[in-house]
Amino acid sequence: MILGEVIKGIDIPGISGDIAIDITGLAYDSRKVSKGHLFFAMPGGHADGHSFIVDARERGAIAVVYERPGIDTGERMRPEVTLMHVKDSREALALASNNFFGRPSRSLQVIGITGTNGKTTITYLIKSMLEEWGQKAGLIGTIQYMIRDAVYEAIHTTPEAPEFQALLEEMLRAGCSYVVTEVSSHALAQKRVDGTVFKAAVFTNLTRDHLDFHITMEEYFRAKERLFTELLLEDGTSVINFDDIYGRRLISELRNSKVGNLITYGIETGADIIAENIKNSFDGLMFDINFNGRTYNVQSPLMGTHNVYNILSAVGAAVSLNVPWDMIISGIKKMGSVKGRFQKVDLGQNFLLWLRRRQRQGEKAGDGRSCNETERLCDHHIR
């Protein structure tokens, strides 16, 4: 793709060089640069991508986006390389990735799930409902990426911008009409999904987590809020937990600003979608959903009150997408436990056993270097 097309819509105060050159790929890690690539130098807490500009040029980068002035861009070594100075290289990477892969979200209905807990289970619930309806759906999440029936191990909850847009483009080519994706607070703060247009956005809850990155709960909340106030389509729908204190704050802010459509869910009176008559057992959940004066009976192999909330949020998203209620109910019933998410293990033992997988991701900005720490925990309860 011609560089001028790749950088369309990006605020670039200074350009030195030719923008009519052909770009063969995007890179934010100098070690992954190949001939013809556009390299993005991004500042970070652990590694600064600006320190690798010369390396990127030696490896074949023909254009460089950088943020920090006064650094060595290697111009003397290779003056033919196009240099672009931007205010925000992360935003530039996201917008360029969206352009490079053909703005795939414009041809898809993308549903984003954000919040501290519940994101993974909710994505699988929504995917189950959509597929029960006969739709082809992709999934991007903590455990794995799914392109229809093809499954790939996930590296990040939400991939970096080039990988995220590449997944959307691949899902579109595979015939998907819908994509359900977890959207982490790291991804929102680092603008990995900027340029993507979301048809629906779900807010689960906000509890004390990731404060090593966000520092304060206010910053954590503001990162999550971006999905609803900046990335949601004008006719899109926000689906928000009415029982969560930060959920109510978000509801209030959206109502005051009149941003898009709004569906609330919860167990407490006052939500649009309410769970009633909850029966929780080792065999799963049974409860009624009250919505618009009608009652729907729900059965699920999932256990625990937290999964009542997960189901309600998925229902809200499905309702916003006009999924028929019989398909919603059937999709809930057929969706079993998610791998590593209080996954029930039945081997004939006389006690209840489930597996819980906790994943913590250390996000390193800069030259794309990152780490991924995973803990596997096993919990059991005597029946």
ZATIFI-307486 format. One record per residue: x, y, z of N, C-alpha, C in turn. Coordinates in steps of 0.05 Angstrom, whole numbers, padded with zeros to 5 digits, always signed. Layout:
% residues N
XYZXYZXYZ;...
//
This chain:
% residues 383
+00017-00024+00000+00000+00000+00000+00018+00025+00000;+00009+00045-00015+00024+00070-00016+00024+00084+00011;+00047+00095+00019+00050+00107+00046+00029+00129+00050;+00023+00145+00030+00004+00166+00033-00023+00155+00042;-00031+00132+00033-00056+00119+00040-00054+00108+00069;-00031+00097+00076-00027+00085+00102-00030+00106+00124;-00020+00130+00119-00020+00151+00140-00044+00170+00138;-00063+00163+00121-00087+00181+00118-00101+00184+00145;-00108+00209+00152-00122+00214+00177-00105+00218+00201;-00078+00214+00198-00060+00217+00221-00049+00246+00221;-00048+00258+00245-00037+00285+00248-00007+00283+00248;+00006+00293+00226+00035+00291+00223+00045+00320+00219;+00055+00333+00240+00065+00360+00237+00089+00363+00219;+00105+00342+00217+00129+00344+00201+00135+00318+00185;+00139+00322+00159+00146+00299+00141+00171+00306+00125;+00190+00287+00124+00214+00291+00108+00217+00266+00091;+00213+00270+00064+00216+00247+00047+00191+00242+00030;+00192+00220+00015+00171+00213-00005+00149+00197+00009;+00123+00205+00004+00101+00189+00015+00087+00173-00007;+00099+00173-00031+00088+00157-00053+00101+00129-00055;+00117+00122-00035+00131+00096-00035+00112+00074-00026;+00118+00049-00034+00101+00027-00027+00110+00014-00001;+00091+00012+00018+00096+00000+00044+00087-00029+00044;+00105-00047+00052+00099-00076+00051+00089-00087+00078;+00093-00071+00099+00085-00081+00126+00090-00060+00147;+00078-00064+00171+00082-00046+00193+00097-00060+00215;+00113-00046+00230+00128-00058+00253+00131-00038+00275;+00129-00047+00300+00135-00031+00323+00158-00044+00339;+00168-00066+00329+00191-00080+00341+00212-00082+00320;+00235-00069+00324+00256-00068+00303+00265-00096+00295;+00263-00115+00312+00272-00142+00306+00254-00156+00285;+00230-00145+00281+00211-00156+00262+00209-00140+00237;+00227-00121+00233+00226-00104+00209+00237-00120+00185;+00224-00117+00163+00234-00128+00137+00235-00106+00117;+00246-00112+00093+00248-00092+00072+00221-00081+00064;+00220-00054+00064+00196-00041+00055+00177-00035+00078;+00184-00040+00103+00167-00035+00126+00166-00006+00135;+00144+00002+00147+00141+00027+00161+00145+00021+00191;+00164+00034+00203+00171+00028+00231+00160+00051+00249;+00148+00043+00272+00137+00061+00291+00154+00061+00316;+00166+00083+00323+00182+00085+00347+00164+00096+00370;+00161+00080+00391+00142+00088+00412+00157+00089+00439;+00153+00110+00454+00166+00111+00481+00152+00092+00499;+00167+00082+00519+00156+00063+00538+00171+00063+00564;+00160+00051+00584+00172+00051+00611+00196+00032+00613;+00197+00011+00597+00218-00009+00598+00237-00007+00575;+00227-00001+00552+00243+00001+00528+00232+00024+00511;+00249+00040+00499+00241+00062+00483+00247+00056+00454;+00225+00055+00438+00228+00048+00410+00246+00067+00394;+00249+00092+00404+00267+00111+00390+00296+00102+00390;+00303+00085+00410+00331+00075+00411+00336+00054+00389;+00315+00045+00375+00318+00024+00355+00313+00033+00327;+00311+00060+00323+00306+00070+00296+00328+00062+00277;+00353+00066+00285+00375+00060+00267+00375+00030+00261;+00370+00013+00280+00368-00016+00276+00346-00022+00256;+00323-00009+00258+00301-00014+00240+00308-00006+00211;+00322+00016+00208+00330+00025+00182+00351+00006+00170;+00368-00005+00186+00388-00024+00176+00375-00050+00167;+00352-00056+00179+00338-00081+00172+00319-00078+00148;+00316-00053+00138+00301-00049+00114+00277-00031+00116;+00273-00018+00139+00251+00001+00141+00255+00024+00121;+00235+00032+00106+00237+00053+00086+00222+00078+00096;+00209+00076+00119+00196+00099+00130+00194+00095+00160;+00196+00118+00175+00196+00116+00204+00177+00138+00215;+00160+00129+00234+00144+00148+00250+00157+00150+00277;+00162+00174+00286+00174+00178+00313+00160+00201+00327;+00163+00201+00353+00149+00220+00370+00167+00240+00384;+00191+00230+00392+00209+00247+00407+00228+00262+00389;+00229+00288+00390+00248+00303+00374+00276+00302+00386;+00296+00308+00369+00323+00309+00379+00336+00282+00383;+00325+00261+00371+00338+00234+00374+00351+00227+00347;+00368+00206+00348+00382+00198+00324+00363+00181+00306;+00356+00192+00283+00338+00178+00265+00354+00163+00243;+00381+00165+00244+00397+00151+00224+00396+00164+00197;+00388+00190+00196+00384+00203+00170+00410+00206+00154;+00433+00209+00168+00458+00211+00153+00465+00185+00139;+00458+00163+00153+00464+00136+00142+00447+00130+00117;+00421+00136+00119+00402+00130+00097+00383+00153+00094;+00391+00174+00080+00374+00198+00077+00349+00193+00060;+00349+00170+00045+00325+00165+00028+00301+00155+00044;+00305+00149+00069+00282+00139+00086+00264+00162+00093;+00238+00158+00090+00218+00179+00097+00215+00180+00128;+00217+00204+00139+00214+00208+00168+00189+00225+00173;+00174+00215+00193+00149+00229+00200+00148+00234+00230;+00146+00259+00238+00145+00266+00266+00116+00270+00274;+00107+00255+00295+00079+00257+00303+00078+00264+00333;+00054+00272+00342+00051+00278+00370+00047+00253+00387;+00035+00233+00375+00028+00208+00389+00033+00184+00371;+00055+00170+00375+00062+00148+00357+00044+00124+00361;+00033+00121+00385+00014+00098+00389-00012+00103+00374;-00022+00127+00375-00046+00133+00360-00040+00130+00330;-00017+00139+00321-00010+00136+00293-00008+00107+00285;+00002+00090+00302+00004+00061+00296-00024+00049+00293;-00042+00057+00310-00069+00046+00309-00084+00055+00283;-00082+00080+00277-00096+00090+00253-00083+00080+00227;-00057+00078+00227-00043+00067+00204-00050+00037+00200;-00052+00022+00222-00059-00006+00221-00087-00009+00209;-00105+00007+00218-00133+00006+00208-00133+00012+00178;-00118+00032+00169-00116+00038+00140-00104+00015+00125;-00081+00005+00135-00066-00016+00121-00082-00041+00116;-00099-00048+00135-00115-00073+00132-00143-00067+00121;-00147-00044+00110-00172-00038+00096-00196-00031+00113;-00191-00021+00137-00213-00012+00155-00234-00035+00158;-00226-00058+00167-00244-00081+00167-00268-00078+00185;-00266-00063+00207-00289-00061+00226-00313-00048+00213;-00308-00032+00191-00331-00019+00178-00349-00040+00163;-00338-00063+00158-00353-00085+00145-00361-00107+00164;-00356-00103+00190-00363-00122+00211-00380-00109+00232;-00393-00125+00248-00406-00114+00272-00389-00123+00295;-00374-00104+00307-00355-00111+00328-00367-00105+00355;-00366-00124+00373-00376-00121+00401-00352-00122+00419;-00348-00101+00435-00326-00099+00453-00334-00103+00482;-00319-00119+00497-00325-00124+00525-00302-00113+00542;-00309-00096+00561-00288-00085+00579-00298-00086+00608;-00279-00084+00627-00285-00086+00655-00264-00103+00668;-00263-00104+00695-00243-00119+00709-00247-00149+00706;-00272-00158+00711-00278-00187+00712-00301-00194+00692;-00300-00219+00682-00322-00229+00666-00319-00228+00636;-00299-00213+00627-00297-00208+00598-00295-00234+00581;-00279-00253+00590-00275-00277+00574-00301-00293+00571;-00314-00298+00593-00338-00314+00592-00360-00300+00575;-00362-00274+00578-00382-00259+00562-00377-00262+00532;-00352-00261+00524-00347-00263+00495-00356-00290+00485;-00352-00311+00500-00361-00338+00491-00391-00340+00491;-00404-00328+00511-00433-00328+00512-00445-00314+00487;-00435-00291+00481-00445-00276+00457-00440-00291+00432;-00416-00303+00429-00410-00319+00405-00429-00342+00403;-00435-00355+00425-00454-00378+00425-00481-00369+00416;-00491-00347+00425-00517-00336+00417-00518-00330+00387;-00496-00317+00377-00495-00310+00349-00495-00334+00331;-00479-00354+00339-00477-00379+00323-00503-00395+00324;-00517-00393+00347-00543-00407+00349-00562-00394+00329;-00559-00368+00325-00575-00353+00306-00567-00358+00277;-00545-00373+00273-00536-00379+00246-00516-00359+00235;-00504-00342+00252-00485-00323+00243-00456-00333+00247;-00439-00323+00230-00410-00330+00232-00396-00309+00248;-00383-00318+00269-00371-00298+00288-00342-00306+00295;-00325-00285+00298-00298-00289+00307-00296-00279+00336;-00275-00287+00350-00271-00281+00378-00242-00274+00383;-00237-00252+00398-00210-00244+00406-00210-00241+00436;-00194-00257+00450-00195-00256+00479-00170-00265+00492;-00172-00267+00519-00149-00273+00535-00138-00301+00530;-00156-00320+00526-00147-00348+00523-00139-00355+00495;-00155-00347+00476-00150-00354+00448-00164-00335+00429;-00155-00335+00404-00168-00321+00382-00182-00342+00365;-00207-00338+00358-00222-00357+00342-00233-00344+00317;-00225-00356+00294-00235-00347+00269-00253-00369+00258;-00279-00366+00264-00299-00387+00260-00290-00412+00276;-00282-00434+00262-00274-00458+00277-00244-00460+00281;-00229-00442+00270-00199-00443+00273-00192-00429+00300;-00174-00441+00315-00167-00430+00342-00137-00425+00343;-00130-00402+00354-00102-00394+00357-00098-00385+00386;-00075-00392+00397-00069-00384+00424-00065-00354+00426;-00077-00342+00446-00075-00313+00449-00048-00305+00462;-00037-00282+00454-00013-00271+00465-00020-00250+00485;-00038-00232+00477-00048-00211+00495-00079-00213+00496;-00091-00203+00517-00120-00200+00518-00130-00185+00494;-00118-00162+00488-00123-00147+00464-00097-00143+00450;-00093-00154+00426-00067-00151+00412-00060-00122+00406;-00035-00118+00399-00026-00092+00390-00041-00085+00364;-00042-00060+00357-00058-00051+00334-00054-00066+00308;-00030-00071+00299-00027-00085+00273-00039-00113+00274;-00033-00128+00296-00044-00155+00299-00074-00155+00302;-00085-00135+00317-00114-00133+00321-00128-00128+00294;-00118-00109+00278-00131-00103+00253-00127-00126+00233;-00104-00140+00234-00100-00163+00217-00120-00185+00223;-00125-00189+00249-00145-00209+00257-00173-00202+00247;-00180-00177+00250-00206-00168+00239-00208-00173+00209;-00186-00166+00195-00186-00170+00166-00188-00199+00158;-00174-00216+00173-00175-00245+00168-00203-00256+00174;-00215-00247+00195-00242-00256+00202-00262-00247+00180;-00259-00224+00170-00276-00214+00148-00273-00232+00124;-00248-00238+00116-00243-00255+00093-00253-00283+00097;-00255-00292+00123-00264-00319+00129-00295-00320+00129;-00308-00298+00124-00337-00298+00123-00351-00290+00148;-00336-00280+00168-00349-00272+00193-00364-00245+00189;-00388-00243+00201-00403-00218+00201-00400-00204+00228;-00394-00219+00248-00391-00208+00275-00364-00215+00287;-00354-00198+00304-00330-00203+00320-00335-00195+00348;-00331-00213+00367-00333-00207+00396-00305-00206+00407;-00298-00184+00420-00271-00181+00429-00270-00169+00458;-00251-00180+00473-00245-00168+00499-00228-00142+00492;-00233-00121+00508-00218-00097+00504-00207-00089+00531;-00181-00094+00535-00169-00089+00561-00164-00059+00566;-00160-00053+00591-00155-00025+00598-00127-00016+00587;-00108-00035+00587-00082-00030+00575-00086-00022+00545;-00102-00037+00531-00107-00032+00503-00120-00005+00498;-00139+00002+00515-00152+00028+00512-00134+00051+00518;-00118+00048+00540-00099+00069+00547-00078+00072+00526;-00070+00050+00514-00048+00051+00494-00059+00053+00465;-00085+00057+00462-00098+00064+00437-00095+00041+00416;-00094+00016+00425-00090-00006+00407-00113-00010+00388;-00138-00004+00397-00161-00009+00381-00172+00017+00369;-00158+00039+00371-00167+00064+00359-00169+00060+00328;-00190+00072+00317-00196+00068+00288-00217+00047+00284;-00220+00029+00303-00241+00009+00302-00267+00021+00310;-00288+00013+00295-00315+00023+00302-00331+00000+00315;-00342+00005+00339-00356-00016+00354-00386-00012+00352;-00400-00034+00347-00429-00033+00345-00441-00035+00373;-00429-00049+00391-00438-00052+00418-00414-00053+00437;-00418-00043+00461-00396-00042+00481-00408-00050+00508;-00395-00069+00522-00405-00079+00547-00385-00071+00570;-00397-00061+00591-00381-00054+00615-00390-00073+00638;-00371-00089+00648-00378-00109+00668-00376-00098+00697;-00354-00088+00704-00349-00078+00732-00321-00066+00733;-00315-00053+00755-00289-00042+00759-00281-00047+00788;-00259-00063+00792-00249-00068+00819-00219-00061+00818;-00206-00061+00842-00178-00052+00843-00160-00073+00830;-00149-00066+00807-00132-00083+00791-00116-00065+00772;-00094-00075+00763-00077-00061+00743-00069-00033+00752;-00068-00028+00778-00061-00001+00787-00030+00003+00785;-00015-00018+00780+00013-00015+00774+00016+00000+00748;-00003-00002+00730-00003+00011+00704-00018+00037+00704;-00043+00036+00715-00060+00060+00714-00055+00079+00738;-00043+00070+00759-00036+00086+00783-00061+00091+00800;-00082+00103+00789-00106+00109+00805-00130+00096+00793;-00151+00093+00809-00177+00082+00799-00189+00102+00779;-00185+00127+00783-00195+00147+00764-00184+00143+00736;-00158+00139+00734-00145+00134+00709-00154+00108+00697;-00158+00088+00714-00168+00061+00705-00196+00064+00693;-00213+00079+00707-00240+00083+00697-00240+00099+00671;-00224+00120+00669-00223+00136+00645-00213+00120+00621;-00195+00102+00625-00186+00084+00604-00209+00067+00593;-00224+00055+00611-00247+00039+00604-00269+00056+00589;-00273+00080+00599-00294+00097+00589-00290+00103+00559;-00265+00103+00549-00260+00110+00521-00275+00093+00502;-00279+00067+00509-00294+00049+00491-00322+00059+00485;-00334+00072+00505-00362+00081+00503-00365+00109+00492;-00345+00126+00498-00348+00154+00491-00333+00162+00466;-00313+00145+00458-00297+00152+00435-00298+00132+00412;-00303+00107+00418-00300+00086+00397-00326+00073+00389;-00347+00078+00403-00373+00067+00396-00387+00083+00374;-00399+00069+00355-00414+00082+00334-00436+00099+00345;-00444+00120+00330-00465+00138+00339-00491+00124+00344;-00497+00103+00328-00521+00087+00333-00515+00062+00348;-00491+00060+00360-00484+00036+00375-00497+00036+00402;-00493+00013+00417-00507+00009+00442-00487+00003+00464;-00489+00018+00486-00473+00012+00511-00490-00006+00529;-00478-00028+00538-00491-00047+00556-00475-00046+00582;-00488-00037+00604-00473-00030+00628-00485-00043+00653;-00468-00052+00671-00476-00064+00696-00487-00043+00715;-00513-00044+00720-00527-00024+00737-00519-00027+00766;-00511-00051+00774-00505-00056+00803-00477-00049+00811;-00460-00042+00792-00432-00034+00798-00431-00004+00801;-00416+00005+00821-00414+00034+00827-00403+00050+00804;-00382+00038+00791-00371+00052+00767-00389+00049+00743;-00404+00027+00742-00424+00024+00721-00445+00046+00723;-00455+00052+00747-00475+00073+00750-00463+00101+00743;-00438+00104+00749-00425+00129+00742-00424+00132+00711;-00416+00111+00698-00415+00111+00669-00443+00115+00657;-00463+00102+00668-00491+00106+00658-00498+00135+00660;-00492+00148+00683-00499+00176+00687-00485+00194+00666;-00460+00189+00662-00445+00205+00643-00455+00202+00614;-00462+00177+00607-00472+00173+00580-00499+00185+00576;-00516+00183+00596-00543+00195+00594-00541+00226+00592;-00523+00237+00607-00519+00266+00606-00508+00276+00579;-00491+00260+00567-00479+00267+00541-00495+00257+00518;-00515+00240+00523-00532+00229+00502-00516+00215+00481;-00497+00198+00489-00480+00183+00471-00493+00156+00465;-00502+00151+00440-00512+00126+00432-00536+00116+00447;-00542+00090+00444-00563+00076+00458-00552+00064+00484;-00570+00058+00503-00561+00048+00529-00580+00027+00539;-00568+00004+00547-00582-00018+00560-00568-00024+00586;-00583-00025+00608-00571-00031+00634-00580-00059+00643;-00563-00072+00659-00570-00099+00669-00562-00101+00698;-00575-00120+00712-00568-00124+00740-00588-00142+00754;-00584-00145+00780-00602-00159+00797-00619-00140+00814;-00608-00116+00818-00623-00096+00833-00644-00083+00816;-00666-00074+00829-00687-00060+00815-00677-00034+00803;-00685-00029+00779-00677-00005+00765-00663-00010+00739;-00653-00034+00735-00640-00041+00709-00660-00047+00688;-00652-00045+00663-00670-00053+00641-00673-00083+00639;-00652-00098+00643-00652-00127+00642-00646-00137+00670;-00665-00150+00683-00663-00158+00711-00664-00189+00714;-00647-00200+00730-00648-00228+00737-00665-00232+00762;-00683-00251+00762-00701-00256+00785-00702-00286+00790;-00710-00294+00814-00714-00322+00822-00690-00339+00815;-00667-00330+00824-00641-00343+00818-00638-00369+00834;-00633-00391+00820-00627-00417+00833-00600-00426+00824;-00582-00428+00844-00554-00434+00838-00547-00462+00850;-00538-00481+00834-00532-00507+00844-00506-00517+00831;-00497-00541+00840-00474-00553+00828-00479-00560+00798;-00504-00562+00790-00510-00569+00762-00512-00544+00745;-00512-00520+00757-00513-00496+00741-00533-00476+00751;-00542-00458+00734-00559-00436+00742-00586-00439+00728;-00607-00431+00743-00633-00426+00732-00644-00400+00743;-00654-00383+00726-00666-00358+00735-00683-00346+00713;-00698-00326+00720-00715-00312+00701-00703-00285+00694;-00706-00278+00669-00698-00251+00660-00723-00235+00654;-00725-00212+00667-00747-00194+00662-00737-00171+00644;-00750-00168+00621-00742-00147+00602-00766-00137+00587;-00771-00111+00589-00793-00098+00575-00820-00111+00582;-00823-00119+00608-00849-00130+00617-00853-00159+00610;-00833-00172+00598-00835-00200+00591-00815-00216+00608;-00821-00241+00613-00803-00259+00629-00793-00282+00612;-00767-00287+00614-00754-00308+00599-00739-00326+00618;-00744-00352+00617-00731-00371+00634-00704-00379+00623;-00683-00378+00640-00656-00384+00631-00645-00408+00646;-00631-00425+00632-00617-00448+00644-00588-00447+00633;-00569-00451+00650-00541-00451+00642-00525-00470+00659;-00505-00483+00647-00487-00500+00662-00467-00484+00678;-00465-00458+00674-00447-00441+00689-00458-00439+00718;-00440-00434+00737-00447-00432+00765-00439-00405+00777;-00453-00397+00797-00445-00373+00812-00460-00348+00804;-00463-00330+00823-00477-00305+00818-00462-00288+00798;-00435-00290+00798-00419-00274+00779-00426-00282+00750;-00434-00307+00746-00442-00315+00719-00470-00307+00712;-00487-00301+00732-00513-00288+00727-00508-00261+00713;-00489-00246+00725-00482-00220+00713-00470-00223+00685;-00453-00243+00682-00441-00248+00655-00463-00254+00634;-00482-00271+00642-00503-00278+00624-00520-00253+00617;-00527-00238+00638-00543-00214+00633-00530-00194+00614;-00504-00191+00617-00490-00172+00599-00490-00183+00570;-00486-00209+00567-00486-00221+00540-00514-00218+00528;-00534-00221+00544-00562-00218+00535-00566-00189+00525;-00556-00170+00541-00559-00142+00533-00546-00137+00506;-00522-00148+00501-00509-00144+00476-00525-00157+00453;-00534-00182+00458-00550-00196+00438-00576-00181+00431;-00589-00171+00451-00614-00155+00446-00608-00131+00429;-00585-00118+00434-00578-00094+00418-00572-00102+00389;-00565-00127+00384-00559-00137+00357-00583-00150+00344;-00606-00149+00358-00632-00160+00348-00631-00191+00345;-00615-00204+00362-00616-00233+00362-00643-00242+00374;-00657-00260+00361-00683-00270+00371-00680-00282+00399;-00700-00279+00416-00699-00288+00444-00695-00319+00446;-00708-00334+00428-00704-00363+00429-00676-00371+00423;-00662-00356+00406-00634-00361+00400-00616-00353+00424;-00624-00331+00437-00609-00322+00461-00610-00344+00483;-00635-00353+00489-00638-00373+00510-00624-00399+00503;-00626-00408+00478-00613-00432+00469-00582-00429+00470;-00572-00406+00462-00543-00401+00462-00532-00402+00490;-00547-00392+00510-00539-00393+00538-00537-00422+00548;-00558-00437+00541-00559-00465+00551-00537-00482+00539;-00530-00477+00514-00510-00494+00501-00481-00486+00508;-00477-00461+00517-00450-00452+00523-00441-00464+00550;-00422-00482+00549-00412-00494+00574-00391-00477+00587;-00376-00488+00605-00355-00472+00619-00333-00465+00600;-00320-00443+00605-00298-00433+00589-00272-00444+00601;-00254-00453+00583-00229-00465+00591-00214-00446+00611;-00209-00457+00635-00194-00442+00654-00210-00421+00670;-00236-00419+00665-00253-00400+00679-00272-00415+00697;-00263-00423+00721-00279-00440+00739-00291-00463+00723;-00273-00477+00709-00280-00498+00691-00286-00524+00707;-00310-00533+00705-00319-00557+00720-00306-00582+00709;-00295-00598+00727-00282-00624+00720-00298-00646+00733;-00310-00663+00718-00326-00685+00728-00314-00712+00719;-00299-00725+00738-00287-00751+00733-00299-00773+00751;-00323-00767+00761-00336-00786+00779-00328-00784+00808;-00313-00763+00815-00304-00759+00842-00327-00750+00860;-00325-00753+00886-00347-00746+00905-00344-00718+00915;-00331-00701+00900-00329-00673+00907-00329-00657+00881;-00335-00631+00884-00336-00613+00861-00309-00602+00856;-00299-00603+00831-00273-00593+00824-00275-00574+00800;-00263-00551+00803-00261-00534+00779-00234-00522+00777;-00227-00515+00753-00201-00502+00747-00205-00473+00743;-00186-00458+00753-00187-00429+00749-00159-00420+00739;-00159-00406+00717-00134-00397+00705-00133-00367+00707;-00113-00357+00721-00110-00328+00724-00086-00319+00707;-00092-00300+00690-00070-00290+00672-00065-00261+00678;-00039-00256+00683-00031-00228+00687-00011-00221+00665;-00016-00199+00651+00001-00192+00629+00018-00167+00636;+00044-00170+00634+00061-00147+00637+00064-00133+00610;+00053-00110+00608+00053-00096+00582+00077-00077+00581;+00094-00082+00562+00117-00064+00558+00114-00048+00533;+00112-00022+00536+00110-00005+00512+00138-00002+00500;+00139+00012+00478+00165+00018+00466+00169+00002+00441;+00189-00015+00441+00197-00029+00417+00182-00056+00414;+00159-00058+00427+00143-00082+00423+00151-00105+00441;+00170-00101+00459+00179-00123+00476+00160-00125+00499;+00150-00149+00504+00130-00153+00525+00134-00179+00538;+00121-00182+00562+00123-00208+00576+00095-00217+00583;+00091-00242+00588+00065-00253+00593+00068-00273+00615;+00058-00267+00639+00061-00285+00662+00034-00298+00667;+00034-00324+00669+00009-00338+00673+00011-00356+00698;-00010-00355+00714-00012-00372+00738-00035-00392+00733;-00031-00416+00740-00053-00436+00738-00060-00444+00767;-00085-00442+00773-00093-00448+00800-00115-00469+00799;-00116-00486+00818-00137-00507+00820-00151-00504+00847;-00177-00500+00845-00194-00497+00869-00213-00521+00871;-00219-00529+00895-00238-00551+00898-00256-00546+00922;-00280-00556+00921-00299-00555+00943-00311-00582+00947;-00313-00590+00972-00325-00616+00977-00355-00614+00974;-00367-00634+00959-00395-00634+00954-00410-00641+00980;
//
